[in-house]
Amino acid sequence: MRTKFTLLTLLLVVSTVLSACVSVSPNTNLRTLGVNGQGQVIAAPDIAYISIGVHSEDANAAAAVAANNAQAQKVMDALKGMGVEDKDLQTTNFSIYPQDQYSP
């Protein structure tokens, strides 16, 4: 048992001494790659999406649609007056439905 302990201690001392003898030189050639970058883009906007709605209520559906069309046309005319072309204007939704009164 004592022989094993002595052998293990001797092995530990030898490995410690050997590891202390090995040194890493500070001039070791390390391969590194450094990259820095910066970017900036400046451009005038060429497109904008705007959603505009008009709302009309009337006891007669035809009258409500006529009032709605008149309001929508005023909006379209104002946009055209600001330089927006006809091809860039479109209607995406039209809804008509009754307003029910549930209270007595």
Secondary structure, DSSP 8 states (H G I E B T S, - for coil): -HHHHHHHHHHHHHHHHHHHH----TT-------------------------------SSHHHHHHHHHHHHHHHHHHHHHTT--GGG----------------
